[in-house]
């Protein structure tokens, strides 16, 4: 066991604590991949030899330190590779690390539904289930040629390997600073779509202002909707062009929200994350003949200067002023 997938149980408003928690993991290994908003992958290959402990034993130490130093509990999955560690995390619970047997990962996967495998979407799962391949054990036992006829050559090969527990993934060190996030929790579980949209408008405006303040643009916007039962839905969308323009971020956030098709969903919080940050000076902007767009951008610059001088609520959309 060399890979840990850790999910910190951060309260909704404390995502900013994630960098400190990543620092805790980096005390054991420099190979840490942030999984915002509340998780990380850690490759403990060297740490096992250095500390003379297994990854599962080190997971217990990490859990105790997270509680003692930051007051944050965590759930941890362990496995020979990143994919298996992520799947183990789904069966883990606070205080108990779920580990995939290194010598028999196929047995761990065999009884799981095919849709549980990372990278298998609804369409692929539906196709496989129509032919009786509804569990990973059955997929692993199916001939490779059969899978390739059903879902394509490359997808079939990847699916066949993963169902057998062959994990070719690796942990890629990164930093949570490559993204910016803002969350809008509700005081009580919110059913009103108009309030959801107001929260998204506020969050997109804040993200845009923060990006412009540090001269950055983002390439991808991610929306996370947390529900009353503590489950969550996450959707990402690549922008047409890298931007820090609040209006563009708002339109994208609205589009992702509408695509979810929520009907009387009890929403506990909404989180927007700007990812794929890059220097604004390196970004290109498609010029248009629309004078309204140029006017909005000039107003945005003036509003940024006013907020910098008089506070973040000095200028805001009228729908948020109430």
SULWOSUL-V234476 format. One record per backbone hydrogen bond with DSSP energy under -0.5 kcal/mol. NH is the residue of the N-H (numbers start at 1). CO is the residue of the C=O. If there is no record, write none. Layout:
BEGIN
NH CO
NH CO
END
This chain:
BEGIN
2 79
3 79
4 42
5 77
6 4
6 40
7 75
8 6
8 38
9 73
10 8
14 11
17 14
18 15
21 17
22 18
23 19
24 20
25 21
26 22
27 23
27 24
28 25
29 25
32 30
33 41
34 32
35 39
38 35
39 35
40 6
41 33
42 4
43 31
44 2
44 42
48 44
49 45
50 46
51 47
52 48
53 48
55 1
58 54
59 55
60 56
61 57
62 58
63 59
64 60
65 61
66 62
67 63
68 64
69 65
70 65
70 66
71 67
72 66
75 7
77 5
78 98
79 3
85 81
86 82
87 83
88 84
89 85
90 86
91 87
91 88
92 88
92 89
93 96
95 74
96 93
98 76
99 97
100 78
101 99
104 101
107 104
108 104
109 105
110 106
111 107
112 109
114 134
116 113
117 114
120 117
121 119
125 121
126 122
127 123
128 124
129 125
130 126
131 127
131 128
132 129
133 128
134 132
136 112
137 110
139 135
140 136
141 137
142 138
142 139
147 143
148 144
149 145
150 146
151 147
152 148
156 152
157 153
158 154
159 155
160 156
161 157
162 158
163 159
164 160
164 161
165 162
166 161
167 165
168 166
172 170
173 171
174 32
178 175
179 176
180 274
182 272
184 270
186 268
190 267
196 192
197 193
198 194
199 195
200 196
201 197
202 198
203 199
204 200
205 201
206 202
207 203
208 204
209 205
210 206
211 207
212 208
213 209
214 210
214 211
215 212
216 211
217 278
218 243
219 275
220 275
221 237
222 273
223 235
224 271
225 233
226 224
226 269
227 231
228 266
230 227
233 225
235 223
237 221
239 219
243 218
249 245
250 246
251 247
252 248
253 249
254 250
255 251
256 252
257 253
258 254
259 255
260 256
260 257
261 257
261 258
262 257
264 262
267 190
267 265
268 226
269 226
270 184
271 224
272 182
273 222
274 180
275 220
275 273
277 178
278 217
280 215
282 279
283 280
287 285
291 289
294 290
295 291
296 292
297 293
298 294
299 295
300 296
301 297
302 298
303 299
304 300
305 301
306 302
307 303
308 304
309 305
310 306
311 307
314 311
320 317
321 317
321 318
322 318
END
